[in-house]
Amino acid sequence: MPSNTTASSGHKSGKKKGRRARLIVIVLVLAIVAGVGYGAYWSVSTVRASFPQTKGTIKLDGLSGPVDVKRDGNGIPQIYAESDADLFMAQGFVQAQDRFWEMDVRRHTTSGRLSEMFGKGQVKTDEFLRTLGWHRVAQKEYDTKLSPETKKYLQAYSKGVNAYLKDKSGKDISLEYAALGFTNDYEPQEWTPVDSVAWLKAMAWDLRGNMQDEIDRSLMTSRLGPSQIKDLYPEYPYNRNKPIVQEGAYNSATKEYEGKGSSAGSQSQSQTGGAAGTGLAGDTQAPDGLQSQLSGLSDILDSVPDAGLGPNGNGIGSNSWVVSGDHTITGKPLLANDPHLSPQLPSTWYQMGLHCRTVSKDCQYDVSGYTFAGMPGVVIGHNKNIAWGMTNLGADVTDLYLEKFEGDGYAYDNKVLPFKSRVETIKVAGGKSKKITVRETGNGPLLSDRNDELVKVGKKATVDSAAPDRGDGYGVSLRWTALKPGRSMDAVFELNKAKDFSEFRKAAASFEVPSQNLIYADTKGHIGYQAPGKIPVRGKGDGALPAPGWDSDYRWTGYIPQSALPYEYDPKRGYIVTANQAVIDEDKYPYKLTSDWGYGARSQRITDLIQSKIKDGGKVSTEDMRLMQMDNSSEIAKLLVPKLLKIDVKDSYVREAQKLLEGWDYTQDPDSAAAAYFNSVWRNILKLSIGNKLPKELRAKGQCLSVEPAGNTGPADEAEPVRECGQRDAETAQPDGGDRYYEVIRSILDDEDNDWWKSPKTRTDAETKTRDQLFGRAMEDARWDLTAKLGKDVDTWSWGRLHRLTLKNQTLGVEGPGWLQFMLNRGPFKLGGGEAAVNATGWNAAGGYGVQWVPSMRMVVNLDDFNKSKWINLTGASGHAYSAHYTDQTSKWVKGELLPWSFSEPAVKKSTNDTLVLRP
């Protein structure tokens, strides 16, 4: 852990040894590079050429005064300036120093220009991204929606980035550009304000809500009936897992939500239903053609590179909670946040502080926290008055529409309307450019234009008699809130300088996409919550299934007013927990936010931990908050292990594994053999009861089964088995094992003869007809699965050996040659925690045990003394491989440790290792 005092000579000696060790590693890597015959000699100076200058003085044209950049022992910068423009210009310069490769890849993603960097292999991805048009929407936001002040900050930030780029070649900027030079003559271009704004669209895409659930429910109809699908999307357990907002009420007279002590009556007009509540709309099966369409669409979605926030929208989660001073040791609130995002190297987050030497109308900011490289301001953190955190609300902000084509137009209310179209040119490194035509209906862009299979099956799609004749077929379009210009960039700066709950809520009103749970605390002792976002109100339909685009009754009729969105302020219970559970009981609220909440396993565990701490007058400390973040308890294990221990196991080897569960406390520590075995049993229970009954479009690739043909109505012994193999990537296959499946299994657990427990006989296993028979078979399968993976001796088993995280550079560390991946990637690391645990190191039970998403950072903010706050990042400040700060926080992150978080100028000065002065 870095010292808060000036380095001693012994500390300097340690730093020298560290540098020497890194040089040895670099030399060894260079030897490997030379040995594989790539024909390039990379000297140590080449590898180190892009490392940032962190001491001395640099002259920057455009500054109005000197700026100090103070970095601590982990390379985390705190910037001090005398004007807003200088502050954000310096932020752009410093982030480019550490992370420009990451920034450049991000902007090529958001603008659909990856082929310019990486060649023809990215053309299909670019086609889809151009169809979505993120960068075009960002340009409209910048031109028409953002405040003049925000534009000034974006321009200053861009000026700082470009000041860093000036007179630098690619190899001077990062190792990745030098590697890219083997096959491409690409050179970075200047940064623009719109490049920053577009990143919010990538955020919104990863956090887009329930589009995948819409697709999955439709795909299920080829194998499952409406009641079975309803089983797999159970109702939210409000009686057991509490929603976020529990106090206050919607006032039907004022059309506003009153979030503190309100006694206003609630005349619910809730648009509930959808798959989570009532099964498929109309309890009808989707047509076969639509099955194929949606399968093709799902393949497209899987191919889109995620923004680092999650595996293409699946498994997204986060924890945040705040405890009022009535229940803390300090007498002031404590606020914790740990967003669960896709692991990235470098981390999605970049820690930094932005400080005006004197806060005034010319320099308004004194804020510190987590930023995105490529975007000015602080996304999550605190200023001198308030702190805030975020988790994904999961609002249903996307709808898919079937579109009826008529010649060169599309049908709408018995009319034929022309497509809105444009031609896009995709430049390809080392190849010819490609032109595509993007078409849009009134609902949005035609995703089906990007996949030939969607066009073919659209011609075969069958619909009910009220639909127009198929003609040339049906297309699929996307309506999504993020495709309309908004003001979310304004919200970032408004949050950064908010002084109280009123200003916090005002900032939240601008935070249109992505829709997030915003949690709040202030130095005066108040705590609060606000649900922001641009959330649609629908005419017909509930968004659970694709809607008929030719019928105006299915259009969106508007958006939920910000004043009507749920919030809480100083609730009597003294704490607020958000962990992707339901925002509010649907019976107490007139609008539909979504039908696809997380099911509350994490949120209720956090609530239970808080309640156990504060009962009988107990007080919560910063360390208590940290320990809660690291809670590894498995809620599904508590439910199932007592049942598993009652199974009479005959096989001595399986019995040996079963005994691991005796006396287990349900914690998933990395060295736990019991956790390893239980999670394998859980995986096999899901596979046997549910996974093997799902259509191939949802099952993981490589999982092949002999199944009865879909639609067969004859006797089972007359059916000719069909060999079907799964088509989904491991990260998105079903059943994923999340807390939705906790509820599915809980609902049938005491029905020992339920049909879900029936599993057919195989070449090696007997048929199961009851719960205990299936549990016994799952325990046996798990024993041999772990024997193959971990060895025969159960005493050598551990959860961490199965549940491993490899940090990969998201470009060349994934697709580059092996020697380059060796240079850029780190790990594997053995982790504890698990899916739907508070320490949510997520894994997909259908795809394997590997870690798919993680607490991407952790923070605990102390509102009594900000200098006693704590934070940690998944990797480090630097994006430069072999920098001392590339992954210097990872080992502490793995152990659940937190770093000191200095905020006041004296505290920052005390923890500073390097100071760089930027001068006009």
Sequence and secondary structure as in RCSB ss.txt:
>XXXX:A:sequence
MPSNTTASSGHKSGKKKGRRARLIVIVLVLAIVAGVGYGAYWSVSTVRASFPQTKGTIKLDGLSGPVDVKRDGNG
IPQIYAESDADLFMAQGFVQAQDRFWEMDVRRHTTSGRLSEMFGKGQVKTDEFLRTLGWHRVAQKEYDTKLSPET
KKYLQAYSKGVNAYLKDKSGKDISLEYAALGFTNDYEPQEWTPVDSVAWLKAMAWDLRGNMQDEIDRSLMTSRLG
PSQIKDLYPEYPYNRNKPIVQEGAYNSATKEYEGKGSSAGSQSQSQTGGAAGTGLAGDTQAPDGLQSQLSGLSDI
LDSVPDAGLGPNGNGIGSNSWVVSGDHTITGKPLLANDPHLSPQLPSTWYQMGLHCRTVSKDCQYDVSGYTFAGM
PGVVIGHNKNIAWGMTNLGADVTDLYLEKFEGDGYAYDNKVLPFKSRVETIKVAGGKSKKITVRETGNGPLLSDR
NDELVKVGKKATVDSAAPDRGDGYGVSLRWTALKPGRSMDAVFELNKAKDFSEFRKAAASFEVPSQNLIYADTKG
HIGYQAPGKIPVRGKGDGALPAPGWDSDYRWTGYIPQSALPYEYDPKRGYIVTANQAVIDEDKYPYKLTSDWGYG
ARSQRITDLIQSKIKDGGKVSTEDMRLMQMDNSSEIAKLLVPKLLKIDVKDSYVREAQKLLEGWDYTQDPDSAAA
AYFNSVWRNILKLSIGNKLPKELRAKGQCLSVEPAGNTGPADEAEPVRECGQRDAETAQPDGGDRYYEVIRSILD
DEDNDWWKSPKTRTDAETKTRDQLFGRAMEDARWDLTAKLGKDVDTWSWGRLHRLTLKNQTLGVEGPGWLQFMLN
RGPFKLGGGEAAVNATGWNAAGGYGVQWVPSMRMVVNLDDFNKSKWINLTGASGHAYSAHYTDQTSKWVKGELLP
WSFSEPAVKKSTNDTLVLRP
>XXXX:A:secstr
   SS   HHHHHHHHHHHHHHHHHHHHHHHHHHHTT S    HHHHHTT    SEEEE TT SS EEEEEETT 
 EEEEESSHHHHHHHHHHHHHHHHHHHHHHHHHHHTT HHHHH GGGHHHHHHHHHHTHHHHHHHHHHHTS HHH
HHHHHHHHHHHHHHHTT  HHHH HHHHHHTTT         HHHHHHHHHHHHHHT  SHHHHHHHHHHTTT  
HHHHHHHS    TTTS  S  S EEETTTTEEE SS            SHHHHSSGGG    HHHHHHHHHHHHH
HHHS   SSSSTTSS EEEEEEE GGGBSSSS EEEEEEEE   BS S EEEEEEESS SSS   EEEEEE TTS
 S SEEEESSEEEEEEE     EEEEEEEEETTEEEETTEEEE EEEEEEE  TTS  EEEEEEE SS BBGGGG
 HHHHHHHTT    TTS   TT EEEEEEEGGGS   HHHHHHHHHH  SHHHHHHHHHH  SS EEEEEEETTS
 EEEE  S  EEESSS SSS EETT GGGSEEEE  GGGS EEES TTSEEEESSS SS GGG SS   S    S
HHHHHHHHHHHHHHGGG  B HHHHHHHHT  B HHHHHHHHHHTTS   SHHHHHHHGGGTT  SB  TT HHH
HHHHHHHHHHHHHHTGGGS TTTSBBT EEEE  TT  S GGG   EEEEB B TTT S   SHHHHHHHHHHTT
 TT GGG B   SSS  B SHHHHHHHHHHHHHHHHHHHH S GGG  HHHHSEEEE BSSHHHHS HHHHHHH 
EEEEE    TTSSS  B  TTT SS  BEE EEEEEESS GGG EEEESS S  STTSTTSSTTHHHHHHT  EE
   SHHHHHHHEEEEEEEE 
